Structure formats: structure tokens, C-alpha cells
Amino acid sequence: MGKISLTIILFLTLGAPLFGQAIEIPPPHYIRTVQFKGSTSQSQLPVIRLGERLQLSFDALNGDEEDYYYVITHHNFDWTESDLSKGEFLNGFDDVRIETYENSLNTLQIFSHYYLNIPNRETRAITKSGNYLISIYNDDSELVFSRKFMVLENIVGVSVAVKRSRDLNYIQEKQSVQFSINSPTLQLINPKQNVHVLVMQNNNLKTAITDLKPQYTIGTELIYRYDQESSFWGGNEFLNFDNKDVRAANNGVRSVDLKDLYENYLFTDISRADRPYTYNPDINGNFVVRNINAPDPTIEAEYVVMHFSLQYFEDIGDKELHIYGNFNNWTIDGSTYLKYDEYSDTYKTSRLFKQGFYNYKYVLVDRDGSIDEGAVSGNFWQTENDYTVLVYYRELGGRYDRLIGLGMANSTNITNN
């Protein structure tokens, strides 16, 4: 099955809007390195507190210095658009041009680097908590891409713990997230209907668990002690490469070539599913742009053609192998597809990356769009993963879902049940 037909299926299964739900539109090929940051230095799904700063940046490689505009919409827990008018959740206005951009300096690939900070002169403040979608449009009012983010008002406490699975079939492979919500000041009325939770592994919204109800209440606490219902595959530590010095073979880079652009060839990776777990520090799928030979990597980092190769001998049938990570917001597309090369007996692909440190893994994608993250990497209960729990609440008579609590835990502190 070819990558074009699989991409169509992925759009039909994952990208098509369902019942008015907001979806993230991936950027076109000439928009690269979309970085969305809240309070961290790494680009990841931003969850910010009311009043905190949000930063979005991206590169346009077409050299046209186009004008881009942003629109912000507010959404309920299920990503349907809320009933709030624009003036109720924004102090100021949107649908204005992104004014700040710089052109690349001393790079083989020319690009324009756009960046947007919120709040700014036009959008002075986001005044309501909840789910948000920021959409970027071009001068012809055509949607270029969109990204989700969340705004938090910290009202309830969320205590999170990571446990080994109680199911003996998965005790070596899965991690379960258990948590409780403590609300001493806000009375959570009818929590089974009005309280919604979202549990994420490594800030990947695409694999989040959203259908958990509180099992019981103790005083002001809601208790969630599920096992299978709140479990994630442990996965394995992410692979990585670092080409901050683009002219030299570095971490993960086997050789360097210079054609129209710099080209970096990575060492051939192998399947780790049947190998013992080995700890290897990572940043859980994220990336950091950097160039050690330039003071401003945002405009002086090179775009490099990265060559990936994977030695994998299992029969994949009509499934496909892809590279996977937050470098493109966990998106499966044509640029991540690995094609079998008979001469080297490996699966290969090449893709354009901005210089920096990147995490990635290989995944197996079925024709229905489902992703098996452990087929190549394996699943291990010891794997270090970040977990985030978000708590939403809609008051009686409320017109939108407030985001009232956040809890985090790391599986390095995993315990047996």
C-alpha cells in the first residue's frame, strides 16, 4: 500500500472533523519548524496559566515574505466550539497580522522566521480558561495551519501517581496513571457529568485518554484508581540526533555531505522490541533548535536533509513504517514515510530538519490510521515518560468548560500497586 493512499485514509480517519470538533491542520511543506511554547524551553503542547505568555514561531521556506494572520477560538472539553463570544474570552482582538519576522542569515536555505507573542498590543489578554485553537491564515484568507493550546486557572489540586499495570498480561509493558482531585474551595456538583479529565503521555494530545469518570469520593476528593482504563504502553526511550555542528559528525550522525544543502546521514537503527530495556536520557519526543556556531539559531540555523535508515526484518504486510515525534506535532505524513531499499535491505527516508537536538522513534502505521508505537521500539514498564492530567469543570448553568486543575508525574517514580 503506497504512502499516498495511506495519507488519504489518515485524513479520513484522523483529520476529518467529527460533529463540529476542532482539529489541528498540519502546515504545508514550505512551513517548517513550528514551535509552540508556554513556560518551557522545549516546543510542546502549551498549557499556560491565565496571564502567562504564549509564543508561536515558524519558518516559511518559500522566500515570499508573505503576510500571515492569526485567529483564536475557544472550545469546550470535547473540542466543539464554545458559546462564548470573542469579547468574552479575549481582551483586545485577533484576526490581525503577525508583525514580527526576520529573514535567515548566512544559511544555504533561505527562510523567513515568524514569531508571535500573546499577550501583545492587539491581543492584550486571554481572560477565560479552557481549550483554544490558534489558526494561521495567509493574505488570501486561506487556512495555512492550526495548533491547539490550553489555558489554566489553578483552583483544584491534582495528585498523580504512575503504577505498574495490575494485569499480568501487560505488567512488563504498560504504565497506569492514578490520580485524585482535591477541591477544598470549589464545590464540584454532579462530578460524573460535569467534571472531565484528560490524561496525556509526553504531551501528545493525539494519544490522550479522555473518558474517565471518578470512581468514588472521599470528602472533597475525587478518586480515580483505574488500571487498564488509564494505562499507556510504556514504549521505549526515544532515539535522538544532534547536529548543532552541521559540518561534523556528531551525536547519532554517521557522515556529512554538502550538496545544495547540508546532508547528514544517521547511523542505521535496529529494532529494539526484543532487546532488553536500556535507559537512555531523552526529552520525551521534543526538540530544541540550536547552532553552536551562531549567536541566533532562530535565523542562523541551517536546514539539513537528515537521512534515516532502519533495519527491520519483521513482515509488515500492507502496513507502513514512519518516523514519529513532536518535530512535526506527532503527525504521520508523506515526509515521515520509510521506503524499503532492496540494495541495503533497510527502510529509508530523508526529511528536512532545522539544526538542533531532536527526539524520534519508528512506528508501524496500519491502513486504518492506527499507530503501533511499540512494534519497533518495544514496550517496557521501566521507560521514563511524563504524564499530565488536566481537569475541566462546567458549573450549573455554565456556558463553557473551565480548565481548573493540572497534575504531573514522571514514571521514574513508578511503583507496584
Secondary structure in CASP SS format (residue, H / E / C, confidence):
PFRMAT SS
TARGET T0000
AUTHOR 0000-0000-0000
METHOD secondary structure of the structure
MODEL  1
M C 1.00
G C 1.00
K H 1.00
I H 1.00
S H 1.00
L H 1.00
T H 1.00
I H 1.00
I H 1.00
L H 1.00
F H 1.00
L H 1.00
T H 1.00
L H 1.00
G H 1.00
A C 1.00
P C 1.00
L C 1.00
F C 1.00
G C 1.00
Q E 1.00
A C 1.00
I C 1.00
E C 1.00
I C 1.00
P C 1.00
P C 1.00
P C 1.00
H C 1.00
Y C 1.00
I E 1.00
R E 1.00
T E 1.00
V E 1.00
Q E 1.00
F E 1.00
K E 1.00
G C 1.00
S C 1.00
T C 1.00
S C 1.00
Q C 1.00
S C 1.00
Q C 1.00
L C 1.00
P C 1.00
V E 1.00
I E 1.00
R E 1.00
L C 1.00
G C 1.00
E C 1.00
R C 1.00
L E 1.00
Q E 1.00
L E 1.00
S E 1.00
F E 1.00
D E 1.00
A E 1.00
L C 1.00
N C 1.00
G C 1.00
D C 1.00
E C 1.00
E C 1.00
D C 1.00
Y C 1.00
Y E 1.00
Y E 1.00
V E 1.00
I E 1.00
T E 1.00
H E 1.00
H E 1.00
N C 1.00
F C 1.00
D C 1.00
W C 1.00
T E 1.00
E E 1.00
S C 1.00
D C 1.00
L C 1.00
S C 1.00
K H 1.00
G H 1.00
E H 1.00
F H 1.00
L E 1.00
N E 1.00
G E 1.00
F C 1.00
D C 1.00
D C 1.00
V E 1.00
R E 1.00
I C 1.00
E C 1.00
T C 1.00
Y E 1.00
E E 1.00
N E 1.00
S C 1.00
L C 1.00
N C 1.00
T C 1.00
L C 1.00
Q C 1.00
I C 1.00
F C 1.00
S E 1.00
H E 1.00
Y E 1.00
Y E 1.00
L E 1.00
N E 1.00
I E 1.00
P C 1.00
N C 1.00
R C 1.00
E C 1.00
T E 1.00
R E 1.00
A E 1.00
I E 1.00
T C 1.00
K C 1.00
S C 1.00
G E 1.00
N E 1.00
Y E 1.00
L E 1.00
I E 1.00
S E 1.00
I E 1.00
Y E 1.00
N C 1.00
D C 1.00
D C 1.00
S C 1.00
E C 1.00
L E 1.00
V E 1.00
F E 1.00
S E 1.00
R E 1.00
K E 1.00
F E 1.00
M E 1.00
V E 1.00
L E 1.00
E C 1.00
N C 1.00
I C 1.00
V C 1.00
G E 1.00
V E 1.00
S E 1.00
V E 1.00
A E 1.00
V E 1.00
K E 1.00
R E 1.00
S C 1.00
R C 1.00
D C 1.00
L C 1.00
N C 1.00
Y C 1.00
I C 1.00
Q C 1.00
E C 1.00
K E 1.00
Q E 1.00
S E 1.00
V E 1.00
Q E 1.00
F E 1.00
S E 1.00
I E 1.00
N E 1.00
S C 1.00
P C 1.00
T C 1.00
L C 1.00
Q C 1.00
L C 1.00
I C 1.00
N C 1.00
P H 1.00
K H 1.00
Q H 1.00
N H 1.00
V E 1.00
H E 1.00
V E 1.00
L E 1.00
V E 1.00
M E 1.00
Q E 1.00
N C 1.00
N C 1.00
N C 1.00
L H 1.00
K H 1.00
T H 1.00
A C 1.00
I E 1.00
T C 1.00
D C 1.00
L C 1.00
K C 1.00
P C 1.00
Q C 1.00
Y E 1.00
T E 1.00
I E 1.00
G C 1.00
T C 1.00
E E 1.00
L E 1.00
I E 1.00
Y E 1.00
R C 1.00
Y C 1.00
D C 1.00
Q H 1.00
E H 1.00
S H 1.00
S E 1.00
F E 1.00
W E 1.00
G C 1.00
G C 1.00
N C 1.00
E C 1.00
F C 1.00
L E 1.00
N E 1.00
F E 1.00
D E 1.00
N C 1.00
K C 1.00
D C 1.00
V C 1.00
R C 1.00
A C 1.00
A C 1.00
N C 1.00
N C 1.00
G C 1.00
V E 1.00
R E 1.00
S E 1.00
V E 1.00
D E 1.00
L E 1.00
K C 1.00
D C 1.00
L C 1.00
Y E 1.00
E E 1.00
N E 1.00
Y E 1.00
L E 1.00
F C 1.00
T C 1.00
D E 1.00
I E 1.00
S C 1.00
R C 1.00
A C 1.00
D C 1.00
R C 1.00
P C 1.00
Y C 1.00
T C 1.00
Y C 1.00
N C 1.00
P C 1.00
D C 1.00
I C 1.00
N C 1.00
G C 1.00
N C 1.00
F E 1.00
V E 1.00
V E 1.00
R C 1.00
N C 1.00
I C 1.00
N C 1.00
A C 1.00
P C 1.00
D C 1.00
P H 1.00
T H 1.00
I H 1.00
E H 1.00
A C 1.00
E C 1.00
Y E 1.00
V E 1.00
V E 1.00
M E 1.00
H E 1.00
F E 1.00
S E 1.00
L E 1.00
Q E 1.00
Y C 1.00
F C 1.00
E C 1.00
D C 1.00
I C 1.00
G C 1.00
D C 1.00
K C 1.00
E E 1.00
L E 1.00
H E 1.00
I E 1.00
Y E 1.00
G C 1.00
N H 1.00
F H 1.00
N H 1.00
N C 1.00
W C 1.00
T C 1.00
I C 1.00
D C 1.00
G H 1.00
S H 1.00
T H 1.00
Y E 1.00
L E 1.00
K E 1.00
Y E 1.00
D E 1.00
E C 1.00
Y C 1.00
S C 1.00
D C 1.00
T E 1.00
Y E 1.00
K E 1.00
T E 1.00
S E 1.00
R E 1.00
L E 1.00
F E 1.00
K E 1.00
Q C 1.00
G E 1.00
F E 1.00
Y E 1.00
N E 1.00
Y E 1.00
K E 1.00
Y E 1.00
V E 1.00
L E 1.00
V E 1.00
D C 1.00
R C 1.00
D C 1.00
G C 1.00
S C 1.00
I E 1.00
D E 1.00
E C 1.00
G H 1.00
A H 1.00
V H 1.00
S H 1.00
G C 1.00
N C 1.00
F C 1.00
W C 1.00
Q C 1.00
T C 1.00
E C 1.00
N C 1.00
D E 1.00
Y E 1.00
T E 1.00
V E 1.00
L E 1.00
V E 1.00
Y E 1.00
Y E 1.00
R C 1.00
E C 1.00
L C 1.00
G C 1.00
G C 1.00
R C 1.00
Y C 1.00
D C 1.00
R E 1.00
L E 1.00
I E 1.00
G E 1.00
L E 1.00
G E 1.00
M E 1.00
A E 1.00
N E 1.00
S H 1.00
T H 1.00
N H 1.00
I C 1.00
T E 1.00
N C 1.00
N C 1.00
END
